[in-house]
């Protein structure tokens, strides 16, 4: 039986594939830098020759035709873990009807594009309400449950940070409790909405230009100035969310 290795060599660096436990009981797959000396200490020098080797990383979003390895490159995109089945998701549709209201068909198209064409550009979806108990954050949590490690939920501090590697490789970027009142915030959002490449930066590493496919979803209790939106701006899709009639 062929031996399976929990390590990879990508370029000239070694990584270990680990399963990080989450409070929900799920596990998140992470690729952690691992020193060659530790690998030799744990397994012996001869072990290194069997570790799979790749030329570098790539980032190719796909849910229905997923590939981890493309050519001799390792895709940073994570697999879609759910298996569709026939049925009527009545409770989910009722909830989506609450979020999208008379624009439900547009909302379903938005979700369909996220699933089937994750590289397609989409508007910046904004869910706003001064009321509590509207289900805005639940929408972020629902998408996180569906798209898993390909989505992140951030704060405005994460969005403003120069160290953006945590979210630059995600296809959905949720920002909860949004209050991006600075002009540079709105300009950055608008630029990212149409960007195809972006500079990714992690602590202690050089900036790298990557392909960017992120879609932003903003949730805010501030209806009027959660972000600066110029008259005639078409890159935002703003939905005012009512209070839930009942919790289910």
C-alpha positions in Angstrom: 0.0 0.0 0.0 1.4 3.4 -1.0 2.4 5.5 2.0 0.4 8.7 2.5 2.5 11.7 3.6 1.0 14.6 5.7 3.7 16.9 4.3 4.2 18.7 1.1 7.1 20.5 -0.5 5.9 23.6 -2.4 8.7 25.4 -4.1 11.6 25.1 -1.6 9.4 25.2 1.5 7.9 22.3 3.5 4.4 22.3 4.9 2.3 20.0 7.1 -1.4 19.3 6.4 -3.2 19.4 9.8 -6.8 19.2 10.9 -7.5 22.0 13.4 -10.5 21.3 15.8 -13.2 24.0 16.0 -15.6 24.7 18.8 -18.5 23.6 16.6 -17.0 20.1 16.5 -15.9 20.5 12.9 -12.3 20.6 11.7 -10.5 23.1 9.5 -7.8 21.9 7.1 -4.6 24.0 7.4 -1.3 24.0 5.6 1.3 25.0 8.2 5.0 25.8 7.5 7.1 22.9 8.9 10.9 22.9 9.1 12.8 20.2 7.3 14.8 19.6 10.4 11.7 18.6 12.4 10.6 16.2 9.6 14.0 14.6 9.6 14.0 14.3 13.4 10.5 12.7 13.4 10.9 10.4 10.4 14.5 10.2 9.3 16.3 11.8 6.4 15.3 9.2 3.9 11.6 10.1 4.5 12.1 13.4 2.6 12.5 11.8 -0.8 8.9 10.5 -0.7 7.2 13.8 0.2 5.1 15.1 -2.8 6.7 18.1 -4.5 5.0 21.0 -6.3 6.4 24.1 -8.0 4.2 26.6 -6.2 0.7 27.7 -5.2 -2.2 28.7 -7.4 -5.7 29.9 -6.6 -8.5 28.5 -8.8 -12.0 28.7 -7.3 -14.3 25.9 -8.2 -17.0 24.0 -6.3 -18.5 21.6 -8.8 -15.3 20.7 -10.7 -12.8 21.1 -7.9 -9.1 20.3 -8.4 -6.5 20.4 -5.6 -3.6 20.0 -7.9 -3.5 21.8 -11.2 -0.5 21.0 -13.3 2.3 20.9 -10.8 0.8 23.6 -8.6 -1.1 23.3 -5.3 -4.5 25.2 -5.3 -5.1 27.2 -2.1 -8.9 26.9 -2.8 -10.7 24.4 -0.5 -13.0 21.7 -1.7 -16.8 22.1 -1.5 -17.8 19.5 1.1 -21.5 19.2 0.6 -23.4 16.8 -1.7 -26.6 18.3 -3.2 -29.8 16.3 -3.0 -33.3 16.7 -4.4 -35.8 18.4 -2.1 -37.6 21.5 -1.0 -35.6 23.5 1.6 -38.7 25.3 2.8 -37.2 26.8 6.0 -34.1 28.0 4.1 -36.2 29.6 1.4 -38.5 31.2 3.9 -35.4 32.7 5.6 -34.0 33.9 2.3 -37.3 35.4 1.5 -36.9 37.4 4.7 -33.5 38.6 3.6 -34.2 39.4 0.0 -37.9 40.3 0.1 -39.3 41.2 -3.3 -35.8 40.6 -4.7 -35.8 36.9 -3.8 -35.2 35.8 -7.4 -32.1 38.1 -7.5 -31.0 36.7 -4.2 -31.3 33.1 -5.5 -29.4 34.0 -8.6 -26.7 35.6 -6.4 -26.3 32.3 -4.5 -26.4 30.2 -7.6 -23.6 32.3 -9.1 -21.5 31.9 -5.9 -21.9 28.1 -6.2 -21.6 27.5 -9.9 -19.4 30.5 -11.0 -17.3 31.6 -8.1 -14.9 33.6 -10.3 -17.8 35.8 -11.6 -17.9 39.4 -10.2 -20.9 40.3 -8.1 -22.1 43.5 -6.4 -21.1 44.3 -2.8 -24.1 43.0 -0.9 -25.1 45.2 2.1 -27.6 44.0 4.7 -28.5 46.9 7.0 -31.0 47.7 9.7 -31.1 49.8 12.9 -33.2 47.1 14.5 -32.0 44.0 16.4 -32.9 40.4 15.7 -33.1 40.8 11.9 -31.0 37.8 10.9 -28.2 39.7 9.2 -25.4 37.9 11.0 -27.3 34.6 10.5 -26.9 35.1 6.7 -23.2 35.3 7.1 -23.2 32.2 9.3 -25.4 30.4 6.7 -22.9 31.1 3.9 -20.0 30.1 6.1 -21.7 26.8 6.8 -22.2 26.3 3.0 -18.8 27.5 1.7 -16.6 26.6 4.7 -13.0 27.6 4.5 -13.6 29.5 1.3 -15.4 32.2 3.3 -14.2 34.4 6.2 -16.1 36.7 8.5 -14.1 39.8 9.4 -14.2 43.0 11.4 -13.4 46.4 9.9 -10.0 46.2 11.6 -9.2 43.1 9.6 -10.3 44.9 6.4 -8.1 47.9 7.1 -5.1 45.9 8.2 -2.1 45.7 5.8 -1.8 42.0 6.6 -4.6 40.7 4.4 -3.4 37.2 3.6 -6.1 35.8 5.8 -8.9 37.0 3.6 -7.3 37.7 0.2 -7.6 34.0 -0.7 -11.3 33.8 0.1 -14.2 33.9 -2.4 -16.6 35.4 0.2 -15.5 38.1 2.6 -18.1 39.0 5.2 -17.7 42.1 7.3 -20.0 42.1 10.4 -20.9 45.3 12.3 -19.7 47.4 9.4 -18.9 51.0 9.9 -16.4 52.0 7.2 -16.7 55.7 7.4 -13.5 56.7 5.8 -13.3 57.7 2.2 -10.3 55.4 1.7 -12.5 52.5 2.9 -15.1 53.0 0.2 -12.5 53.5 -2.4 -10.7 50.3 -1.4 -14.0 48.4 -1.5 -14.9 49.7 -4.9 -11.4 48.9 -6.3 -11.6 45.4 -4.9 -15.1 44.9 -6.3 -13.6 45.1 -9.9 -10.0 43.9 -9.1 -8.7 40.8 -10.8 -5.3 40.9 -9.1 -4.4 42.1 -5.6 -1.3 42.4 -3.4 -1.5 39.8 -0.6 0.7 40.3 2.5 1.3 38.1 5.6 3.4 39.0 8.6 7.0 38.3 8.1 6.6 37.7 4.3 7.0 39.7 1.2 3.9 41.0 -0.6 2.7 38.8 -3.5 0.4 39.6 -6.3 -2.4 37.1 -6.5 -5.6 36.6 -8.5 -8.5 38.0 -6.5 -12.0 36.7 -6.7 -13.4 38.0 -3.3 -17.1 39.0 -3.0 -17.9 41.3 -0.1 -21.0 41.1 2.1 -21.4 43.9 4.6 -23.7 43.8 7.6 -24.4 46.9 9.7 -26.8 48.4 12.2 -26.0 51.8 10.7 -28.4 52.2 7.8 -27.3 55.6 6.5 -23.5 55.9 6.7 -22.1 52.4 7.2 -19.9 53.1 4.1 -19.6 56.2 1.9 -21.7 55.5 -1.3 -21.6 58.2 -3.9 -24.8 59.1 -5.9 -25.2 56.9 -8.9 -22.9 54.3 -7.6 -23.9 50.8 -8.9 -21.4 48.5 -7.3 -23.5 48.1 -4.1 -26.6 46.1 -3.6 -28.2 47.4 -0.4 -31.0 45.6 1.4 -32.8 47.0 4.5 -33.7 43.9 6.6 -36.8 43.9 8.7 -37.1 42.3 12.2 -37.8 38.6 12.1 -41.4 37.8 12.8 -40.4 34.7 14.7 -37.2 32.9 15.5 -36.9 29.4 14.1 
